Amino acid sequence: MRLIKLTEVMNQTALGRSSVYKYMKEGVFPKPVTQIGKSVAWVEGEVQEWIFDKIEQRDESVLKVTE
């Protein structure tokens, strides 16, 4: 298990900082783990799972269109 900082989250998801926090507030993006002080990081596996879910949703919508 690996923890990643916001910059890496943004690189992996292609989301901006405000979008990451907006989706977290909406409950559709993984929440970070609080480290020492106010520092936070995300569990990389949870972020990757979110990305895979988005790919799956895309593929399901493409299948519905072609049926």
C-alpha positions in Angstrom: 0.0 0.0 0.0 1.3 3.4 -1.0 0.2 6.9 0.0 0.3 9.6 -2.7 0.2 13.4 -2.4 -2.3 15.6 -4.2 0.1 16.4 -7.1 0.3 12.6 -7.9 -3.5 12.3 -7.5 -3.9 15.1 -10.0 -1.4 13.5 -12.4 -3.1 10.0 -12.2 -6.6 11.3 -12.6 -6.1 14.4 -14.9 -8.3 16.3 -12.4 -7.5 19.7 -11.0 -7.1 20.5 -7.4 -10.6 22.0 -7.1 -12.2 19.0 -8.9 -10.6 16.5 -6.5 -12.0 18.4 -3.5 -15.4 18.9 -5.1 -15.7 15.2 -5.9 -14.6 14.3 -2.4 -17.3 16.7 -0.9 -19.9 15.0 -3.2 -18.8 11.6 -1.9 -17.7 10.3 -5.3 -13.9 10.4 -4.8 -11.7 8.7 -2.2 -11.0 10.8 1.0 -7.4 11.4 2.0 -5.6 10.0 5.1 -4.5 12.7 7.5 -0.8 12.4 8.2 1.2 14.4 10.7 -0.2 17.9 11.2 -2.5 19.0 8.4 -0.7 17.0 5.7 -2.9 14.6 3.8 -2.3 11.8 1.3 -4.5 9.4 -0.7 -4.3 5.6 -0.8 -3.0 5.0 -4.3 -5.1 1.8 -4.7 -8.3 3.7 -3.9 -7.5 6.4 -6.5 -6.7 3.7 -9.1 -10.0 1.9 -8.3 -11.8 5.2 -8.9 -10.1 5.5 -12.3 -11.1 1.9 -13.1 -14.7 2.6 -12.1 -14.7 5.6 -14.5 -13.4 3.4 -17.3 -16.0 0.7 -16.5 -18.8 3.4 -16.6 -17.6 4.6 -19.9 -17.5 1.1 -21.4 -21.0 0.4 -20.1 -22.4 3.5 -21.6 -20.8 2.7 -25.0 -22.4 -0.8 -24.8 -25.8 0.8 -24.2 -25.4 3.1 -27.1 -24.5 0.3 -29.5 -27.3 -2.1 -28.4 
